[in-house]
Amino acid sequence: MKASAFSYARATSVVNALELLAAHGDKAKVLSGGQSLMPAMNLRLISPELILDIGEIAELRGIAVRGGVLAIGALTRHVELARSPEIAAHAPLLTEAIVHVAHPAIRNRGTLGGSLAHADPASELPACMVALDATIIVRGQAGERRIAAKDFFMGIYETALSAQELLVAVELPVARKNSAHFFCEFARRHGDYAIAGLAAQAIVEGDVFTDLRLGFFAIGDRPVLAKAASRLVNVAATPAVLFEASSALGEELDPQEDQQASASMRRHLAKVLLGRCASALLGRPDLDAGGPV
Ligand SMILES: Cc1cc2nc3c(=O)[nH]c(=O)nc-3n(C[C@H](O)[C@H](O)[C@H](O)COP(=O)(O)OP(=O)(O)OC[C@H]3O[C@@H](n4cnc5c(N)ncnc54)[C@H](O)[C@@H]3O)c2cc1C
């Protein structure tokens, strides 16, 4: 199938893009890498009247460290995230996660901003943003909004962005002393969307978590920052404590059922991921005895 007929405009700047978005409203769609937009158009799941190509806007590119903040432009491609020494040094969770996003050809074109604006609940990068406590920066004609990642994702393919706004950048706090991260996903094949996954960021002092952020993906209608993490913070992690955290996680999650997995299988996999995460980050093989259930 081919896409319906559409008009095409190439924005020359953020200001120009915002003018065009204001003029065309929700009849326009922003084009970044096109790796999600074009398949959706070719399948006629969406039929925008205007494609607004922002790919040439230089101010939306780049990775920089300023003070305690790592700033990443919306047009930064997945391959650039994977190769960036700044990301590897200050947000290694992203470096580890990015190779699980699709395949090299898609990572060569797909962008961070596109992935976050698309908001597929099975996507790796939204969950990383939630785990890393990212701030998502969006701009409209009325000015800039800074939105915490945990509030940005609002449902399946749904975000806090309006049709007249552009996602322009993301800011991450740079990794603190004693930072540790964990990333794991279950997928049928490497590169497929996950059946269940976990991106986690922690501070580990001695053998105790003093901070733990668990970003589950493919387990709900959006990335889930699990409240159950608090049960593992500032306590000695014993199998009993992990069991309690795991039970609380099971109560908290509301997984969906689809062709890939039932809700109960996803809940089970989330608990397995929690056990693996605690075990790996604390160096405690006894906490991962096949995963608590
Ligand atoms: C075969 C295949 C497998 C894939 N597997 C995975 C996977 O395992 N994990 C995964 O996470 N993704 C996967 N993807 C999606 C891929 O990662 C896309 O690159 C990503 O979702 C979108 O990035 P993009 O730059 O291509 O966005 P586009 O396709 O250009 O845009 C996606 C959506 O976001 C909007 N948008 C884009 N940029 C902005 C912006 N700056 N401001 C506001 N709105 C914007 C667009 O209007 C559109 O609605 C897969 C894609 C394919 C085709």
The ligand as an SDF file (V2000), in Angstrom:
LIG
                    3D

 53 58  0  0  0  0  0  0  0  0999 V2000
   11.0510   -2.5460   11.5190 C   0  0  0  0  0  0  0  0  0  0  0  0
   11.0920   -1.5260   12.6280 C   0  0  0  0  0  0  0  0  0  0  0  0
   11.4560   -1.9390   13.8970 C   0  0  0  0  0  0  0  0  0  0  0  0
   11.4910   -1.0180   14.9410 C   0  0  0  0  0  0  0  0  0  0  0  0
   11.8520   -1.4720   16.1870 N   0  0  0  0  0  0  0  0  0  0  0  0
   11.8880   -0.6010   17.1960 C   0  0  0  0  0  0  0  0  0  0  0  0
   12.2720   -1.0310   18.5070 C   0  0  0  0  0  0  0  0  0  0  0  0
   12.6240   -2.1850   18.7520 O   0  0  0  0  0  0  0  0  0  0  0  0
   12.2540   -0.0970   19.5080 N   0  0  0  0  0  0  0  0  0  0  0  0
   11.8940    1.2080   19.2700 C   0  0  0  0  0  0  0  0  0  0  0  0
   11.8930    2.0040   20.2110 O   0  0  0  0  0  0  0  0  0  0  0  0
   11.5680    1.6420   18.0360 N   0  0  0  0  0  0  0  0  0  0  0  0
   11.5630    0.7870   17.0120 C   0  0  0  0  0  0  0  0  0  0  0  0
   11.2210    1.2430   15.7600 N   0  0  0  0  0  0  0  0  0  0  0  0
   10.8980    2.6910   15.5730 C   0  0  0  0  0  0  0  0  0  0  0  0
   12.1760    3.4890   15.3360 C   0  0  0  0  0  0  0  0  0  0  0  0
   12.9990    3.4480   16.4630 O   0  0  0  0  0  0  0  0  0  0  0  0
   11.9050    4.9780   15.0250 C   0  0  0  0  0  0  0  0  0  0  0  0
   13.1220    5.5000   14.6760 O   0  0  0  0  0  0  0  0  0  0  0  0
   11.3880    5.8800   16.1250 C   0  0  0  0  0  0  0  0  0  0  0  0
   10.2510    5.3680   16.7300 O   0  0  0  0  0  0  0  0  0  0  0  0
   10.9170    7.2180   15.5670 C   0  0  0  0  0  0  0  0  0  0  0  0
   11.9760    8.0490   15.2860 O   0  0  0  0  0  0  0  0  0  0  0  0
   11.9740    8.8640   13.9030 P   0  0  0  0  0  0  0  0  0  0  0  0
   12.9840    9.9290   14.0430 O   0  0  0  0  0  0  0  0  0  0  0  0
   12.0990    7.9390   12.7860 O   0  0  0  0  0  0  0  0  0  0  0  0
   10.5070    9.5560   13.9620 O   0  0  0  0  0  0  0  0  0  0  0  0
    9.4570    9.7910   12.7970 P   0  0  0  0  0  0  0  0  0  0  0  0
    9.0320    8.4920   12.2110 O   0  0  0  0  0  0  0  0  0  0  0  0
    9.9240   10.8390   11.8890 O   0  0  0  0  0  0  0  0  0  0  0  0
    8.2560   10.3920   13.6900 O   0  0  0  0  0  0  0  0  0  0  0  0
    7.5680    9.5770   14.6230 C   0  0  0  0  0  0  0  0  0  0  0  0
    6.4110   10.4010   15.2300 C   0  0  0  0  0  0  0  0  0  0  0  0
    6.9190   11.4380   16.0620 O   0  0  0  0  0  0  0  0  0  0  0  0
    6.5520   12.7400   15.5510 C   0  0  0  0  0  0  0  0  0  0  0  0
    7.7630   13.5530   15.6920 N   0  0  0  0  0  0  0  0  0  0  0  0
    9.0100   13.2430   15.2400 C   0  0  0  0  0  0  0  0  0  0  0  0
    9.9040   14.1380   15.6660 N   0  0  0  0  0  0  0  0  0  0  0  0
    9.2060   15.0630   16.3800 C   0  0  0  0  0  0  0  0  0  0  0  0
    9.5850   16.2450   17.0800 C   0  0  0  0  0  0  0  0  0  0  0  0
   10.8680   16.6380   17.1440 N   0  0  0  0  0  0  0  0  0  0  0  0
    8.6140   16.9610   17.7020 N   0  0  0  0  0  0  0  0  0  0  0  0
    7.3250   16.5430   17.6540 C   0  0  0  0  0  0  0  0  0  0  0  0
    6.9100   15.4280   17.0270 N   0  0  0  0  0  0  0  0  0  0  0  0
    7.8400   14.6940   16.3930 C   0  0  0  0  0  0  0  0  0  0  0  0
    6.1430   12.4960   14.1100 C   0  0  0  0  0  0  0  0  0  0  0  0
    5.2090   13.4640   13.6660 O   0  0  0  0  0  0  0  0  0  0  0  0
    5.5380   11.1060   14.2040 C   0  0  0  0  0  0  0  0  0  0  0  0
    4.2220   11.1780   14.6980 O   0  0  0  0  0  0  0  0  0  0  0  0
   11.1670    0.3470   14.7010 C   0  0  0  0  0  0  0  0  0  0  0  0
   10.8260    0.7760   13.4120 C   0  0  0  0  0  0  0  0  0  0  0  0
   10.7720   -0.1530   12.3840 C   0  0  0  0  0  0  0  0  0  0  0  0
   10.3990    0.3380   11.0130 C   0  0  0  0  0  0  0  0  0  0  0  0
  1  2  1  0
  2  3  1  0
  2 52  2  0
  3  4  2  0
  4  5  1  0
  4 50  1  0
  5  6  2  0
  6  7  1  0
  6 13  1  0
  7  8  2  0
  7  9  1  0
  9 10  1  0
 10 11  2  0
 10 12  1  0
 12 13  2  0
 13 14  1  0
 14 15  1  0
 14 50  1  0
 15 16  1  0
 16 17  1  0
 16 18  1  0
 18 19  1  0
 18 20  1  0
 20 21  1  0
 20 22  1  0
 22 23  1  0
 23 24  1  0
 24 25  2  0
 24 26  1  0
 24 27  1  0
 27 28  1  0
 28 29  2  0
 28 30  1  0
 28 31  1  0
 31 32  1  0
 32 33  1  0
 33 34  1  0
 33 48  1  0
 34 35  1  0
 35 36  1  0
 35 46  1  0
 36 37  1  0
 36 45  1  0
 37 38  2  0
 38 39  1  0
 39 40  1  0
 39 45  2  0
 40 41  1  0
 40 42  2  0
 42 43  1  0
 43 44  2  0
 44 45  1  0
 46 47  1  0
 46 48  1  0
 48 49  1  0
 50 51  2  0
 51 52  1  0
 52 53  1  0
M  END
$$$$
